[in-house]
Amino acid sequence: MRIPLASHLGALSEGLRLLRRHPALALGLAVLAMGLAQLGPALELAAGTGPSLLLQPIFGLAGLLPLEMYCLPRLQAQLDAESLDHPGNPAGGWQVLFDERWLRSFLTRIGLSVIIGIGLLMFLVPGILIMTLFGWAPMRMLLRGDGLVPALKWSQSAMARQWPRIVQAVLAMMLVVLVYQMGASWALDRLLPTADPDLGPAALVRLKHPAFWIFSLTTGALNLWLSCALLALYQRLETTIASQA
């Protein structure tokens, strides 16, 4: 009788344990995320734009770019090296390897994000398929040094065999994020009622009110946990594939 494969939901708690390996570093990155989040409304004020559903997230992403581009991938590389000491990312030399790999990994992630975004907007199903099959390629390039094509092939092969458990774990992570966002939005609505609920508070209010600084800090901490949970999920996927080879 075939024994059912274990769930990967444990990656959620493993991500928290990985993050707790360096509490001072985690706190520093959360504070950095809080500061960078304020660049969004600052850029809105500098550009002289009014409240906009289109420009607000663009300025917000621009402010957080250093964190997403360098700091979070570096944390993932460090935690992976310390927890596994994999030959592709050894504990004794992960910094040098990270400096060699992070840019092409980030560019691959941006390229996939654009393709996935177009697929979701125009066709939906192709976008979901691309995200499901090739979503691990940037992390594979970052942590194991694969080239673009081998990383895409590895991600596709791994997900073709393991996608139900991986999707289950990712959906659980997204549920945590959704619950947090709903709670945070409810709290901000009570603290700062706005005349236009669709556009939200003006940039100056978001820049000056303490509630938004606290919200940015907690969002930064959640983003750190999510990055570590995805790392733990990748490690589980890699271990499972290796054991089946």
Secondary structure, 3 states (H helix, E strand, C coil): CCCCCCCCCCHHHHHHHHHCCCHHHHHHHHHHHHHHHCHHHHHHHHHCCCCCCCHHHHHHHHHHHHHHHHHHHHHHHHHHHHHHCECCECCCCHHHHHHHHHHHHHHHHHHHHHHHHHHHHHCCHHHHHHHHHHCCHHHHHHHHCCCHHHHHHHHHHHHHHHHHHHHHHHHHHHHHHHHHHHHHHHHHHHHCCCCCCCCCCCHHHHHHCHHHHHHHHHHHHHHHHHHHHHHHHHHHHHHHHHHHC
